[in-house]
Every structure is written in structure tokens, then in C-alpha cells.
């Protein structure tokens, strides 16, 4: 159980780090008027945020662990 919590925390921290990096890249791309790059980065940030919300949903994780048993 502790290992599972640690893995979950690590996954959330990793996603947050990736989002911060992508947001920094997006800011640079917008300042440089790189439209295609900005659009791509926005899509990547949206995907990472979706993954983050899925990773933080403890009820969904509990349900999935019941299905695994």
C-alpha cells in the first residue's frame, strides 16, 4: 500500500514537472510567434492535465484496484 502511494505521488510530481516545462516552452513559443509550436504545446499541456486529473482521482484508483483483485 505504501509503495502504491509512493508511486502515485511520484507520478503526480512527474506530471506537474512536465506541465511546468511545457508551460515555459509555450511562453517562449508565444513570445516568438511560433503559432504551430504553440498549438502543439497547448495540446500536450491539455493531455498532461487530463492525465494529472486521472492520477489524482482516488475513487477511480480504488475502483480499479478492486477490479484488479
C-alpha positions as CSV (number, residue, x, y, z in Angstrom):
1,X,0.0,0.0,0.0
2,X,2.8,2.4,0.9
3,X,4.6,1.6,-2.3
4,X,1.4,2.3,-4.3
5,X,1.0,5.7,-2.6
6,X,4.7,6.5,-3.3
7,X,4.2,5.5,-7.0
8,X,1.1,7.7,-7.2
9,X,2.9,10.7,-5.6
10,X,5.8,10.2,-7.9
11,X,3.5,10.0,-11.0
12,X,1.7,13.2,-9.9
13,X,5.0,15.1,-9.3
14,X,6.4,13.9,-12.6
15,X,3.2,15.2,-14.4
16,X,3.4,18.5,-12.6
17,X,7.1,18.9,-13.6
18,X,6.2,18.1,-17.3
19,X,3.4,20.6,-17.2
20,X,5.6,23.4,-15.8
21,X,8.2,22.6,-18.5
22,X,5.6,22.7,-21.3
23,X,4.2,26.0,-20.0
24,X,7.6,27.5,-20.1
25,X,8.2,26.3,-23.6
26,X,4.7,27.6,-24.6
27,X,5.5,31.1,-23.2
28,X,8.7,31.2,-25.3
29,X,6.9,29.9,-28.4
30,X,4.2,32.6,-28.0
31,X,6.7,35.4,-27.5
32,X,8.5,34.2,-30.6
33,X,5.1,34.0,-32.5
34,X,5.6,30.3,-33.3
35,X,2.0,29.5,-33.9
36,X,2.2,25.8,-34.8
37,X,4.6,25.1,-31.9
38,X,2.3,27.0,-29.5
39,X,-0.7,25.0,-30.7
40,X,1.2,21.7,-30.3
41,X,2.4,22.7,-26.8
42,X,-1.2,23.6,-25.8
43,X,-2.4,20.2,-26.9
44,X,0.4,18.5,-25.0
45,X,-0.4,20.5,-21.8
46,X,-4.1,19.6,-22.1
47,X,-3.1,15.9,-22.4
48,X,-0.8,16.1,-19.4
49,X,-3.5,17.9,-17.3
50,X,-6.0,15.2,-18.2
51,X,-3.5,12.5,-17.1
52,X,-3.0,14.5,-13.9
53,X,-6.7,14.6,-13.1
54,X,-6.9,10.9,-13.7
55,X,-3.9,10.2,-11.5
56,X,-5.3,12.3,-8.7
57,X,-8.8,10.7,-8.6
58,X,-8.5,8.4,-5.6
59,X,-12.0,6.9,-6.0
60,X,-11.2,5.8,-9.6
61,X,-7.9,4.3,-8.3
62,X,-9.8,2.4,-5.6
63,X,-12.3,1.1,-8.1
64,X,-9.6,0.0,-10.5
65,X,-7.8,-1.8,-7.6
66,X,-11.0,-3.7,-6.8
67,X,-11.2,-4.7,-10.5
68,X,-7.6,-5.9,-10.4
69,X,-8.4,-8.2,-7.4
